[in-house]
């Protein structure tokens, strides 16, 4: 009986790639995929939740993302290069591409549902707690509501950058765009959110002044 062939290593692997050894182990022995599942579960769920705004839909999308990744794992090939930077991993990019497609399919399946993907983030427990507990709830709600009103490509870039803490290069891989295009998306998104928040604060200030005039202190 011939000996089993060793797994083919990539021509070049990124220095310090945190996922490659675990990917190879999971390709050789499926139960080892649990390591990768545990590593990325919260991040994939967070991405899905901030895109869909519903815990049930996010849980379903997360489950389908990992099932699809497990099924396709034998075909995955690591293609990170040293130029991609320390800790670069095309597995993470590949996984979030799957998540992006799953979320898109979920959105298409519920076309009649209003699109308000991030409004609930400030009023429900957030496993990632990206804004920090010291942030005022009203400001957090306003900020994420503003992000939720962004065009889809800008919203995805913001979520991947500030929720999933991806690098510009990784976001470019997930979205299928150049790094410069991603930088422009994030810059324009932040500028739009700042303008939106500025208008909101101005409106609240006008409302408070109006109430004060209508109800002068005695």
C-alpha positions as CSV (number, residue, x, y, z in Angstrom):
1,X,0.0,0.0,0.0
2,X,1.4,3.4,-1.0
3,X,2.0,5.9,1.7
4,X,-0.3,8.9,1.9
5,X,0.9,12.0,0.0
6,X,1.9,14.9,2.2
7,X,-0.2,18.0,2.0
8,X,1.2,20.5,-0.6
9,X,2.6,23.6,1.0
10,X,2.1,27.0,-0.6
11,X,4.9,28.4,-2.6
12,X,5.2,31.3,-0.3
13,X,3.4,31.9,3.0
14,X,3.0,35.1,4.9
15,X,5.4,35.5,7.9
16,X,3.5,34.7,11.1
17,X,0.4,33.6,9.4
18,X,-1.8,32.7,12.4
19,X,-4.2,30.3,10.5
20,X,-2.1,28.3,8.1
21,X,-1.2,25.4,10.4
22,X,-4.7,25.1,11.7
23,X,-6.1,25.1,8.2
24,X,-3.7,22.3,7.1
25,X,-4.7,20.3,10.2
26,X,-8.4,20.8,9.4
27,X,-7.9,19.8,5.8
28,X,-6.3,16.6,6.9
29,X,-8.7,15.9,9.8
30,X,-12.1,17.6,9.6
31,X,-12.8,17.7,13.4
32,X,-9.7,20.0,13.7
33,X,-11.8,22.7,12.0
34,X,-13.3,23.4,15.5
35,X,-10.1,25.5,16.3
36,X,-10.8,27.8,13.4
37,X,-14.6,27.8,14.2
38,X,-13.9,29.0,17.7
39,X,-11.4,31.6,16.6
40,X,-13.7,33.3,14.1
41,X,-17.2,32.6,15.5
42,X,-17.6,35.9,17.3
43,X,-16.2,37.9,14.4
44,X,-18.3,36.3,11.8
45,X,-21.4,36.6,14.0
46,X,-20.6,40.3,14.6
47,X,-20.2,41.0,10.9
48,X,-23.5,39.3,10.2
49,X,-25.3,41.0,13.0
50,X,-24.1,44.5,12.1
51,X,-25.1,43.8,8.5
52,X,-28.5,42.3,9.2
53,X,-29.5,43.8,12.5
54,X,-31.3,40.7,13.7
55,X,-29.8,38.1,16.1
56,X,-31.7,35.2,14.7
57,X,-30.7,36.0,11.1
58,X,-27.1,36.6,12.2
59,X,-27.0,33.3,14.0
60,X,-28.4,31.5,10.9
61,X,-26.0,33.3,8.6
62,X,-23.0,32.5,10.9
63,X,-24.0,28.8,10.9
64,X,-24.3,28.7,7.1
65,X,-21.0,30.5,6.7
66,X,-19.1,27.9,8.7
67,X,-20.9,25.0,7.0
68,X,-20.0,26.4,3.6
69,X,-16.4,27.0,4.7
70,X,-16.1,23.4,6.0
71,X,-17.5,22.0,2.8
72,X,-15.2,24.0,0.7
73,X,-12.1,23.6,2.9
74,X,-10.4,20.9,0.8
75,X,-10.3,23.4,-2.1
76,X,-8.8,26.3,0.0
77,X,-5.3,27.3,-0.9
78,X,-3.2,29.8,1.2
79,X,-2.0,32.6,-1.0
80,X,-0.8,35.2,1.4
81,X,2.6,36.7,0.7
82,X,5.2,38.4,3.0
83,X,4.3,41.7,1.3
84,X,0.8,41.3,2.8
85,X,2.2,42.0,6.2
86,X,2.7,40.3,9.6
87,X,-0.2,38.0,10.4
88,X,-1.9,38.2,7.0
89,X,-4.1,35.3,6.3
90,X,-6.1,34.6,3.2
91,X,-8.2,32.1,5.2
92,X,-9.8,35.0,7.1
93,X,-10.3,36.9,3.8
94,X,-11.8,33.7,2.2
95,X,-14.0,33.1,5.2
96,X,-15.4,36.6,5.2
97,X,-16.0,36.4,1.5
98,X,-18.3,33.4,2.2
99,X,-19.9,35.4,5.0
100,X,-20.5,38.4,2.7
101,X,-22.2,36.1,0.1
102,X,-24.3,34.5,2.8
103,X,-25.4,37.9,4.2
104,X,-26.2,39.0,0.6
105,X,-28.4,36.0,0.1
106,X,-30.2,36.6,3.4
107,X,-30.9,40.2,2.3
108,X,-32.3,39.0,-1.0
109,X,-34.5,36.5,0.8
110,X,-36.1,39.2,2.9
111,X,-36.4,42.1,0.5
112,X,-39.6,43.3,2.1
113,X,-37.9,43.8,5.5
114,X,-36.8,47.4,6.1
115,X,-33.0,47.9,6.0
116,X,-31.9,49.2,9.3
117,X,-28.9,46.9,10.0
118,X,-27.2,48.6,12.9
119,X,-29.8,50.4,14.9
120,X,-30.2,47.7,17.4
121,X,-26.5,47.5,18.3
122,X,-26.8,50.1,21.0
123,X,-29.8,48.6,22.8
124,X,-28.8,44.9,23.0
125,X,-25.8,43.2,24.5
126,X,-22.9,43.4,22.0
127,X,-20.4,40.6,22.3
128,X,-17.7,42.6,20.6
129,X,-18.4,45.8,22.6
130,X,-16.6,47.9,20.0
131,X,-17.7,51.2,21.3
132,X,-16.7,50.6,24.9
133,X,-18.9,50.7,27.9
134,X,-18.1,54.3,28.6
135,X,-19.8,55.6,25.4
136,X,-23.2,57.2,25.9
137,X,-26.0,55.0,24.6
138,X,-27.7,57.8,22.7
139,X,-24.5,58.7,20.9
140,X,-23.7,55.0,20.1
141,X,-27.2,54.5,18.7
142,X,-27.0,57.7,16.6
143,X,-23.5,56.7,15.2
144,X,-24.6,53.2,14.2
145,X,-27.9,54.4,12.8
146,X,-25.8,56.8,10.7
147,X,-23.6,53.9,9.6
148,X,-26.7,51.9,8.8
149,X,-27.8,54.6,6.3
150,X,-24.6,54.4,4.4
151,X,-24.5,52.8,0.9
152,X,-23.8,49.1,1.2
153,X,-20.2,49.1,0.1
154,X,-19.3,51.9,2.6
155,X,-21.2,50.1,5.4
156,X,-19.4,46.8,4.7
157,X,-16.0,48.6,4.8
158,X,-16.8,50.3,8.1
159,X,-18.0,47.1,9.7
160,X,-15.0,45.1,8.5
161,X,-12.6,47.8,9.7
162,X,-14.1,48.7,13.1
163,X,-16.1,45.6,14.1
164,X,-13.9,42.9,12.7
165,X,-10.7,44.9,12.9
166,X,-9.4,43.9,9.5
167,X,-6.5,45.6,7.8
168,X,-7.1,47.6,4.6
169,X,-5.5,44.7,2.6
170,X,-7.8,42.1,4.1
171,X,-10.9,44.3,3.5
172,X,-9.8,44.8,-0.1
173,X,-9.6,41.0,-0.4
174,X,-13.1,40.5,1.1
175,X,-14.7,43.2,-1.1
176,X,-12.8,42.5,-4.2
177,X,-11.4,46.0,-4.5
178,X,-8.0,47.7,-4.4
179,X,-6.5,48.9,-1.1
180,X,-6.8,52.5,-2.3
181,X,-10.4,52.0,-3.1
182,X,-11.0,50.7,0.4
183,X,-9.3,53.7,1.9
184,X,-11.5,56.0,-0.1
185,X,-14.6,54.0,1.0
186,X,-13.7,54.3,4.6
187,X,-12.8,58.0,4.4
188,X,-16.0,58.8,2.6
189,X,-18.1,56.7,5.0
190,X,-16.6,58.4,8.1
191,X,-17.1,61.8,6.6
192,X,-20.8,61.0,5.8
193,X,-21.3,59.7,9.3
194,X,-19.7,62.8,10.8
195,X,-22.0,65.0,8.7
196,X,-25.0,62.9,9.7
197,X,-24.2,63.1,13.4
198,X,-23.6,66.8,13.1
199,X,-27.1,67.4,11.6
200,X,-28.6,65.2,14.3
201,X,-26.9,67.1,17.1
202,X,-28.0,70.4,15.6
203,X,-31.6,69.1,15.4
204,X,-31.6,67.9,19.0
205,X,-30.2,71.3,20.1
206,X,-33.0,73.1,18.2
207,X,-35.6,70.9,19.8
208,X,-34.2,71.5,23.3
209,X,-34.2,75.2,22.7
210,X,-37.8,75.1,21.5
211,X,-38.8,73.1,24.6
212,X,-37.0,75.6,26.8
213,X,-38.8,78.5,25.2
214,X,-42.2,76.8,25.5
215,X,-41.6,75.8,29.1
216,X,-39.7,78.7,30.7
217,X,-38.4,78.2,34.2
218,X,-40.6,79.7,36.9
